[in-house]
Amino acid sequence: MGQNERKMKVLIVEDDTFSRQYMSSLVRLGDYEVLEARDGAEGLLMFETHAPDLIFSDISMPIMDGLEMLERIRRKSHDTIVVMTTAFGNPEFTLKALRLRANDYLVKPVIPKDIIANLKKYAAVLAARSVEREVIGFILERYLKLSLDNRLEVLGIVADRLMQETEGHILPADRMGVRLGLLEIIINAIEHGNLGITYCDKTAAIESKSIDLGDLVAQRTSQEPYRSRRVQIQFQMNAEMCEWVITDEGEGFDWRSVPDPNDPANLMSMHGRGILLARLNFDEVLFLERGNKVVLRKKLIQPG
């Protein structure tokens, strides 16, 4: 950690003492600053007092539940990343949390690899985030094209660079969701597209004690044909919308099988999770060709 960098501040909001302390211990292993709260009311107070960067919160809690806490937090901050933890039997509450602008969710019982993966992903996003400046005047058109290798560790910087192109043109309330949606789709393009890691492969790595997802990614990135594949990103903006076209060099997939994000039952499956989260943050998500090209569109703030 550099001299001017600070630790990511993580708040755990959970009424079950064992679960709260267990999650806190995992966060401390990553050398992050940890705060704890026993319910939504205490969590809201901790948010107002300590301004955490990332919040893990249960949904069902006494005094104030996680949904009310989230709604109040979003009145004051669009940039705080909020990940809800939810019981398997509560998909309706999870969908409501996502519509209240939760950034992600984890299904209980939460496993250590899920917590650690979220911490690494969001720490990279926060470390890369620049101070965005409002654009004075009107920009009629922008265009940018990127070609990426398969290094996941640079994607926070890539997402930040893409968001810089939209400064002053996407509602502040939507910016973090769009940023994280871009990140999910680019990760999918690398992991599932270029590296050919299937849903079954990823599930096995998450559940395995001998190999984790990072090991699997490292193996694939050192082998042909995976090593030479790249992801192309084309961004353009006109007076009405932003459009990102993300293309990988993988075999493609049956995109018609991706779960409908408006059906709460689909939230309990990890299959298509990144695409599902992206669909909640963009106005359009389209798949072209054999499924290896994704078009994301977001309407712009209109003057007046």
N, C-alpha and C positions, 0 to 999 in steps of 0.2 A: 504494500500500500504506500503510495507516494506521500510526500510531506503534506501536501495540501488536500489530500483525499480524506474523507471521513468514512466511518463504518456505516453501512446501511442499517437503518433503524427499523426494527421489526416488532409489531405489536401482535400478540396472541390473545384473542378474545374467546374464551371457552369456559363454560360453567362447571364442567367436570374437572376436578382438581388433577387427577392422574393424567388425563389427556392434555391438559394445559401444560403441566410440568414436563411431560414427555416431549411435546412439540417444542417447548422452550429449550430443552436440553439439546435437541437436534439443531436448532438455530445457533446456539452458542458454539457448537462444534465447528460451525463455519466462520467463527470470529465476527459475528454480527452483534450489534447492540440489541438487547431483547427487553421488551416491556410486556407486562401481563395484565389482563383484566378478566373479572369473573362473570361479567354480563355486559349487555349492550350499553347500559347507562354508564358503567365504569369505563367501557371501551371508548365511548364518545368523549368522556372527560379526558382520558389519556390522549386521544387524538388531538383535542383542542389544546392540551398542555404541552405535548411533546412532539407533535407533527411527525409521526412515523412515515417512512417511505413505503412500507409494505405492511398490510394487515392480513392475517389469517383469522377468520371469524366463523364460529359456529352460527347456524341459523336459528335453531330452537334454543332459547335461553329465557330465564325468568327476568322480571323487572322491565327489561327492554330487549326484544329479540334482535337478531342480526339484521333483519330486513329494515326495521325502523332505524337502527343505528346507521346502516348503509345509506338510507335515504337522507338522513341528516348530514352525514359526511359529504355526500355529493352536492348538497346545497353550498358547501364551503370550499370543496376541493375536487377538481377533476383529475388531478395529477397523482394523488395517492393511489397506489395499486392495491386492490382489494380482492382477495381470494377467499371464497366461501367454502366451508367444510359442511357437508350435508350427509344425512343418513340415507341409506339405499332406498328407503320407502318414501322419500319426500321430493320427487322430481318437480312437482308443481312449484314448490317453494324455491327450488334451484333456478327454474326458468324465470320466476319473478325477480330473483336476485340479479340475474343477468340483464333483465330489462331495466332494472334500477341502476345499471352500469357497474355491476361487479365485473372484474376483469377475467376471472377464471373461477373454477370450483374443483374441489377434491371430494371424492366419495369416501365416507368412513367405512371401515377403519382405515385411516390414513397410514400409508407405509412410508418408512424413512426415505426411500429413493424418490418418492413423489415430492416430499418436502425439500430435499436437497436439490432436485432438478429445478423446482420453482425458484428457490433462492438464487441459484446460479444464473438462471435465465433473466430474472428481474434485476439482479445486481448489475448484469451487463447492460441492460436497457437503461437503468438509472445512471450508470457511469458514463454512458455514451451521450446522454441527453444534453443538448446544448440549450443555452438560454435563447428562446425563440423571440424574434423581433417582429412586431407588427409592420406590415408593408404599407408605406404611405403611397397613395395613388392607386392606379389600376394596372395590373399586368394582364395583358390580353392573352398571352400564350407562353407556355414553357414546355421544354422537352429535355429529357435526360435518358441516357441508356447506360446500363451497367452490365458487366460480365463478371460473375462470381465463381470462384472455385468452391470446394466443399467444406471450408472451414467454418464451423458453427460459431466459433468464438468471436468472429468479426461481425456477426449479424446485428448486434445492438448498434454498432456504428453505422451499418448500412441502413437500418430502419430510421435512424436519426437523420442521416443525409437525405433520405427520401422525404422525410417530414419537413425538412428545411425548405423544400420547394413549395410547400403549401402554406407557408407562414401568412397569417392574416386572412386566409381564405376558407378554412374549415372551423366550425364552431369550437370554441375552447372546450365545451363539454364533450365533444366527440374526439378530440385529438389523441388522447391516450388510447382509446379503444381502437382507433384507426392504426396507430403505431403498433400496438400489440397484434392486431389482425394481420398486418403486413408481415410481422415477424413469424406468426404461425404459418402463413402460407409459404414463406421462403424456407422455413425449416422443413415443411412437408416436401417442397420441391427438391431439397437436398437429401433428406432421409429416405422418403418413400420413392422419389423420382430417381435422382442420379445414383443413389447408393442401393436402390432396390430393396430396402428394408421393409418387409411386409408388416401388416398389422400383427400377424402371428409371431413374426421375428421380434417385434418390439415388445409384445406382451411377455414372451419368453425371457427376454433380457431384463425386463422390469422385475419379473418374479424370480429370476435366477439368483443364486447365492454365489455362483462361480464367475459369472460374466455380467457386466452391466451394459447399458445402452452406449455409454461412452466408449467402451472396449469394442463393441460391435461397429460403431461408426469408424473408429480408428482402423480396424481391420479392413473395412470396405474401402476407405480412402487410400489405402496402400496397395490395392489390387486393381488390375484391369478387368473389365472395361470401366469400372467405376471411377478410377482415379482421374481419368482424362475428361470426364463429363463436367459441364458447366451449367450454371443457371443464368439466363438472360433476363434482365428487368428493363422494361421500357416504361417511362413515365411521360405523360403529357397532360397538360391542363389548358382548358379553354375558358370562355367566359361563364360556362355553366357547370362544369364538373372536372374532377381529377380522375385520371384513369391509369392504372398500373397493369401491365401485362407481364406475367411471370411464367417463363418457359423453362422446363428442365429437359434433359436428354435421356430420360428413362423410358421404360416400356409403356408407360401410361397405366390407367386403371379404369374400372367401370364407375365413372363418376355418378351415374344414375343411382347407385346403391348407397350414396352418402345420406345419412339420416336427416330428416326434416327437423330443423331447429325449433319449429313451433310445436312439435310433439314432445311433451315433457318426458315421455317414456324413453326417448332416445338419449337423454342426458346421462343415463346410468351406464351407457356403453362408452368405452374409450374409442371405438371405431369412428373415424371421421371427426374427432373432437376439434382439431385445429380449424377445419373447414366450417364446422358448426359455429365456433366462436367468431370466425371472420364474417359469416353471414349476418350475425347480429350487429356488426359494426359498419358494414358497407351497404349502400343502396342497391347494388347489383354485384353478384358473384356468378360468373359464367365460366363454363368449361368448354374448351374448343379442342378440335382434332381428337387425339386418342386419350384425352384427359391430362396431357402433360403441359397444357397451356391454360392458365387461369387469368381471367380478366376481372379486375376489381374496380368498381366505380363508386365515387362519393360526390354528392352534389355540393356545390360551393355556397357560401354565404352570399346572398343576393343583396345589392345595395338598396336602401330604402326599407 
